[in-house]
Amino acid sequence: EDQVTQSPEALRLQEGESSSLNCSYTVSGLRGLFWYRQDPGKGPEFLFTLYSAGEEKEKERLKATLTKKESFLHITAPKPEDSATYLCAASGGSYIPTFGRGTSLIVHP
Amino acid sequence: ETGVTQTPRHLVMGMTNKKSLKCEQHLGHNAMYWYKQSAKKPLELMFVYNFKEQTENNSVPSRFSPECPNSSHLFLHLHTLQPEDSALYLCASSQDLWRGLDEAFFGQGTRLTVV
């Protein structure tokens, strides 16, 4: 059974304080590892797709990396507007993505 | 707006009512999904349609009935729901099933409350 575990469950940062979110996965035949951002009362918004170990992608203050067992979302010098819940999902041979519970990030000014 | 529109945004229904949720996308996507999001739980996949054909029914109770009349529209018909069915119901679309959630778009969701 595919599993995705995100940690920490919640994270509080000061503005400018860099940190990383973790997504550990157990998926047979990984086809894609996805990162999404979700603001309260809204649907998730696509951030990144990673396909193979060693791959990295960046967007503004966010950088996603992938190994054979986990993915990290690095947030460099975060701002209050980066506050959101960050969701990780992975899909394998069945093509059906499995989501983690998410990490709730709060960035204080 | 994300390109995926869900209506209604909020719905309160009794356990004996029948209602429908609607999802519409004009992104040219071929895969459409219904997800259930409950507090403190991961997003739960309910149904998947790929090129209008249902490819996945993730052990969803029969009181939830999906319909995909064309590649742009997806419905979720609800009847005799239970209070534990109260949740945020999200519709999503992606280019096709094989790319999974790569650049998928989610709607704003329908907040359902069953009383």
Boltz contact constraints between the chains, C-beta under 6 A:
constraints:
  - contact:
      token1: [A, 32]
      token2: [B, 100]
      max_distance: 6.0
  - contact:
      token1: [A, 32]
      token2: [B, 102]
      max_distance: 6.0
  - contact:
      token1: [A, 34]
      token2: [B, 101]
      max_distance: 6.0
  - contact:
      token1: [A, 42]
      token2: [B, 108]
      max_distance: 6.0
  - contact:
      token1: [A, 43]
      token2: [B, 90]
      max_distance: 6.0
  - contact:
      token1: [A, 43]
      token2: [B, 106]
      max_distance: 6.0
  - contact:
      token1: [A, 43]
      token2: [B, 107]
      max_distance: 6.0
  - contact:
      token1: [A, 43]
      token2: [B, 108]
      max_distance: 6.0
  - contact:
      token1: [A, 43]
      token2: [B, 109]
      max_distance: 6.0
  - contact:
      token1: [A, 44]
      token2: [B, 106]
      max_distance: 6.0
  - contact:
      token1: [A, 46]
      token2: [B, 103]
      max_distance: 6.0
  - contact:
      token1: [A, 46]
      token2: [B, 104]
      max_distance: 6.0
  - contact:
      token1: [A, 49]
      token2: [B, 102]
      max_distance: 6.0
  - contact:
      token1: [A, 89]
      token2: [B, 101]
      max_distance: 6.0
  - contact:
      token1: [A, 91]
      token2: [B, 100]
      max_distance: 6.0
  - contact:
      token1: [A, 95]
      token2: [B, 97]
      max_distance: 6.0
  - contact:
      token1: [A, 96]
      token2: [B, 56]
      max_distance: 6.0
  - contact:
      token1: [A, 97]
      token2: [B, 100]
      max_distance: 6.0
  - contact:
      token1: [A, 97]
      token2: [B, 101]
      max_distance: 6.0
  - contact:
      token1: [A, 99]
      token2: [B, 42]
      max_distance: 6.0
  - contact:
      token1: [A, 99]
      token2: [B, 43]
      max_distance: 6.0
  - contact:
      token1: [A, 100]
      token2: [B, 42]
      max_distance: 6.0
  - contact:
      token1: [A, 101]
      token2: [B, 42]
      max_distance: 6.0
